Structure formats: structure tokens, C-alpha cells
Amino acid sequence: MKNLIKLFSFTLATGLLLSSCEGPMGPAGEDGLAGLDGKDGKDANETCKLCHNPTVVDAVAVQFELSKHSYGEAAFGEAGSTGCAPCHESEGFKYVVKNNTPVAFVNNGGVYSNPYASSASTSFGAIGCFTCHSSLHTTFAGTDFSPLTSTAAIPMTMWGGTKTIDLTQKGGSSNLCAKCHQPRPFTRSNTTDKNILDYANLIANPTAVFYDVAQANSLNVLKPSYRTHTHYGTVGAIFAGKGGIEFGTGYSNSQHTTVAACQDCHMAPMTGAAGGHTFNSKGNFNGCNVTGCHSAAPITATTTSKYWKQTRDAVKAQLNALAAKLTIGGVDILNRNGDAESNLWIGLTTNNYDGYLNIYDPITNPSCQTYNPSSFQFIGTPPATWTAEQIAYNATLPKVTLTNAQMGAIINFQLCLREYSLGIHNTAYSTTLLANSIAVLP
């Protein structure tokens, strides 16, 4: 019992001793300032899905697989070519846009050169999303689809910049297409100056001799060959109503030139394998039959369609009539090609002209039927490579002679054939250009 009392006394004394070291608790102090909230982190995966989902980028990628921009071989075949890269290579195209590369020929001591080219280090890259949408993956938002790589007015390469295409509707989006889909220049290839052909002289002096193998070389400023042509992308010029060799008068444009944009028809809602980012409008009239355009009388491909079948038939007849006048002793000046794989314009004329000239070349087209006068038959291939039989055959062929009117008519034929639509893009301009070309020839 005594021990228990001692233990209790010790415990009490210890508690009193410890409590005597700490005074009574004072009042609570004021709260301190609140700290700043930290910024929310970005959920990158969720941001990507705003575009990379089945209805946006994923759908576009599938459509693009059907586009000739995607599966065409040109991007691979022209890689490394600084002259071709501005239209055939993604990096080359972005280079000439970024540097505003001029198209006016440069005089270097009496010899002209075409400056419209990419650099050696940018002449590569297949056409893809970033070619036209150069702002992609900058903010990683849906707004990155715009602005397009270029919507500026286009000085025409064919004319050395003296004529300009400017399709201002829909924010100038058609200018992006026409930047590449335009004809290339004809140059004075048989002279020392290598300048652009004097197109105005073709109009002013239609009966003058343009080319004759019998006349002095100094008078033959351009020696025609199988591949004397406008190149392939002539649609931008026809759609804008610019660039033809305009014999006669009466030129005007269809409403498409100022009202419609390339995207309206070529990127319309998909039907089959056409529309969207296929850029193919064949058989797809969704873009035509919208409110404000042809909805009141929808366009179809039937035989009664005034704005489709009948227009195309009429322009095909004009092309046939013009080709029939471009002959030498009953032999075509224009080349026929019945091969559906190599002739992109097969069926657009009765004789399946492809826009090239019917001038013999044992390498590129051995079936051609007129004399080849060139000192070089094709790029890099001197006549020494010809066999004796080829040289003898060439000597038997009729020799091409051309007037200014015939040369101008050849250019206009190529422009109107290779724009592919048989006048639909710009009916008024196409039909007048062909009609006046037919009229100027005997």
C-alpha cells in the first residue's frame, strides 16, 4: 500500500514538473496568403484526338490514298530535279512559296534562264498533308488546317509573269491548286537567247512561217519535237480564262471563274471513289448541285444534261475539227495514242490525241509519222545512237512546216485537251479559244 502511494506521488510530481515548463496557449494567429494555383498540364493524347479520329484526319488519309497526288509516280521520278520540284516535290513546292521565287526569265548576258526552281536541298518529298497545310502541328488545334500554304495570286510561268491568275473566291483557295496546275513556258530553244516564245507574234502575224526545216536555223526559233507541248497542268489557265493564244475576239469567262472554287467540285462530299481529299470529281455532282448553283436543275451525266453531256460533246467536236486542220499532206501534226495507260486523255477526242506532236523518235515514240529534224532526238540521246534503218526511215517521212497560226493552234489544242473536263471548267473561254483557232487556219 505504501509503495502504491509512493508511485502515485511520483507520477503527480512529474506531471506538475512538466506542466510548469509550458505556459497557457495564446490566441490563434491570422491565416497566411493563399498560394498561386499551378497551371493544368496538357493531355497530349486528348489534344491529338481532336483531329486524329475516324471523322477527321483518319477519314482524310483514307480518301487521300485514292488521289493521284498520293499514288502518282511523279514525286519519285522527279526527285532531285530542281526545275520539276516546285510542283512535283513537297519540299520544292514549299520552297518556292516561302521564297516567292519569281517566274520572269533572267537575262544573263543575252542568254535567258528560268529562275522558277527549288534548291538542290529541297527537291524531294512526296506530296502529303504538310504540302498544302503547312501550319499543321504548330498549335495542335483544329485551326492548324489553315492558313493554306499559299493563296496568293499566281504569276504564270508560261508567260514569264506577264499574265497572272488570281482566283479570289473562297479566300483564294483555288490559287493553291493553280500554283501547280498551270502550263509551262515554251522557250526559244533553237536560238542562243533561250527566252520565252513571243506569243504575241503568233497572233499578230498568223500567216508567217514559224518553222520550216528548209529555212535558216536563225529563223526557226523553236525546233518542234515529239514533246513540244504545254506540259500537263493546263486547267488553272483555262479555269481562269488566261494564257491561251487568243486569235480573234469575243473572249469571256463562265461563272465558274468568279463564283466557284476548285474545292467546290473536286472536294465535294464523297460519292464512290470521288470527292473529299481524293480531289477526283468524276461521276460526283454533289458539288455542282448545291443551293445557289445547279440545284434548281441538277446536273447529271445523262444525254439530256445541257451543262454536262451536251457541253462536253460540243467541245469534243471542236477539238476534232481543230485536229483535222492540223495536218501536213494528210498526215496528222498531232500525235494519236490509243494506249489507255500512257494517254491520260484517251477518249476525249475521236482519234485519241494525247497533245504531243506526231514527230518521229525511235526511242520515245517510234510510230510517229513526220520527219525529226532535231540535232538531238531526245534529251541526252544524240543521233549517233540511231541505227541505219532508223535514219533511213526518218528520211522518208514528210517534213513538218508550221505557220504562226498553226503553232498557236497547237498550243490552244493542248490547253483545251489537257484541262480534261472538255470545257466544263470554263465553257465560254474554251469554246471561243477553239473556235477562233479553227477560224484562223485555212
MOBEL-V845606 format. One line per field, one symbol per residue. ss: DSSP state (~ for helix, > for strand, _ for the rest). phi: phi as a letter, one per 30 degrees, with the letter a starting at -180 (. if undefined). burial: + if it has 9 or more other C-alpha atoms within 8 Angstrom, else -. A space follows every 10 residues. Layout:
ss: ???
phi: ???
burial: ???
This chain:
ss: _~~~~~~~~~ ~~~~~~~~~_ __________ __________ ___~~~~~~_ ______~~~~ ~~~~___~~~ ~__~~~~___ _~~~~~~~_~ ~~~~~~~~__ _____>>>__ >>>______~ ~~______~~ ~~________ _~~~~_____ ___>>_____ ___>>___~~ ~~~~~~~~__ ______>___ _____>__~~ ~~~~____>> >>____~~~_ __________ ____~~~~~~ __________ _____~~~~_ _~~~~~____ >__>_~~~__ __________ __________ _____~~~~~ ~~~~~~~~~~ ~~~~~_>>__ >>_>>>____ __________ __>>>>>_>_ >___>____> _____>>>__ >>~~~__~~~ ~~~~~~_>__ >>>~~~~~~~ ~~~~~~~~__ ______~~~~ ~~~~~~~~~~ __
phi: .ddddddddd dddddddddd dbdddddddd dddddddddd ddcedddedd cdbeccdddd dddddddddc cddddddcej cddceeccbe dddddddech edcddcdcij ccbcddacdd dbcajddaed dccdceicci cddddbddea bdecdddech idbbcbcddh iidddeddec dbdddccddc bddhddeddd ddddbddddd baddceedcc dbcdbecdad icdddddded ibjddddibj dabddeeccc cedecdbded bicbjhddic cdiccdddcc ejccddbedb cddcddcbdd dddddddddd dddddcbbhi cedddcaddd dccdcdjdbd chdcjdcdce adcdadcdbb dccddbdaei bddddddddd dddedddddd bbdedddddd ddddeddddi dhjdeaeddd dddddddddd cd
burial: ---------- ---------- ---------- ---------- ------++-+ +++--+++++ +-+++++--+ ----+--++- ++-+++++++ +++++++--- +-+++----- +++++++++- -+++++++-+ ++++++---+ +--++-++++ +-++++++++ +-+++++++- -+++++++++ +++-++++++ +--+++---- +++-++--++ +++------+ ++++++--++ -+++++++++ +++++-+--- --++-++--+ ++++++++-+ +-++++++++ +--+++++++ ---++---+- ----+--+++ +++-++++++ +++-++++-- -++++++--- --+-++-++- ++++++++++ ++--+--+++ ++---+++-- -+-------+ +--+--++-+ ++++++++++ ++++++++++ -+++++++++ ++++++++-+ --
